[in-house]
Amino acid sequence: MEPGGKEYNYAAASKGAKVLSSNKESKGATSILSPDNDKYLMNPCSTEDKFVVIELSEETLVNTIKIANFEHYSSNLKEFEILGTLVYPSDAWVHLGNFTALNMKNEQNFTLVDPQWVRYLKVNFLSHYGSEFYCTLSLLEVYGVDAVERMLEDLISIQDENIVRLTQERDSEKPVQVIEDGSKQKEKEQETSPESGVVKAEVSTERKKLMDTVGELKHHQPGSRMPGDTVLNILMQKIMSLDLSLSVLESYLEELSLRYMNIFKEMDVEAIKREKEVGEMSLELDEMKEREEKMKREAMEMREWRRKVETELEKGENEKEKVMEKLEEVLEKMEWMEKKGVVVFTICVGFGAMAIVAVILGKLIGLAEKQADLAWLLLLISSIFVMFVLSL
């Protein structure tokens, strides 16, 4: 903001802005940076590639462009393009937007959709209204925020929130919980040393000073731009506050490191116990594996023995079948022998009876000799028949 509450124009010649280049057909290019409405930039409307390059007073986060044409006997600007860069000359211009102006002789504002940090602006005049010979532009203004103002705005917007948040973090530090033996938990409260109390008191004093300076800055900002000594004062106090905060943070980190060191020692002891248990479990596992391998070997031996037994049983069954067959043959032979004995006995009895009858008849009839021969003949026939039957 300028004195009087007017928004700061970064494209004003009085602030150090200047025209660096324009197309060769243009005239009065520097007039668009002056507040004199009777002077203007003039271009033949038929000229192609009309442009102007402007150096802003400082590096700026551009968010608004204002243009105006107060010359009545000329054509108004219609479509134009805005490009920006941080260095000049440059082949890498950043496109800031294409805009279309209204056909009127008043000031018009155009807001950038995506504000960018630039130091140099290039305006390309693309088209115009009307059919006049000359196309003119009386005014070009650029608004935004420079780096220092943006930093101070961020500082003012987040200072109170950061102070409150840091205070709450210091006042409500939670105890560290340590796990012992896998089931027990105990809480350790934070111990505050006198040195840390002194440092915190210094930090609170510096923060109070910074808040007072920021409060003055808030009351001072609407009327004028930020004075340099005020900016430096704020930055120095901010640096001092950060330095003290860093000291508090270092002491807090030392205390925290001691706590975690104890925790890590207990964790190391617990880890050693767990390693021993794991070693014992691994030994037991090895033994179980050995027993498993032994059982596997025994199972293999049992399978082999079973195979042998099954083979022997099969052999025994085969031999049993053979013996049964032989036994059946023997039984059949025995039955046949019994039958043969009966037959032989029957034949012998028959022939014996016949011989007795023949002898008795021979004695009775008187033919003893012939009957004796007949008896011997019958006996011979009986013997031959018996031998034949026994040979079967």
JOVEN-V261133 format. One line per field, one symbol per residue. phi: phi as a letter, one per 30 degrees, with the letter a starting at -180 (. if undefined). A space follows every 10 residues. Layout:
BEGIN
phi = ???
END
This chain:
BEGIN
phi = .cejidddcd cdddcjdadc aaddddbidd ddccddddca dbbddddchd aacbcddadb ddbbbbbabc ddcadddccb bcbbacbbda ccdcdckcbb dddacbdbcb cddbebdbbb cbccdcabci bddccbbcbb bbblbddddd dddddddcdd dddddddddd dcddddcccc hibdbbccdd ccdddddddd dddddddddd dddddddddd dddadddddd dddddddddd dddddddddd dddddddddd dddddddddd ddeddddddd dddedddddd dddddddddd ddddddeddd dddddddddd dddddddddd dddddddddd dddddddddd dddddddddd dddddjcddd dddddddddd dddddddddd dd
END
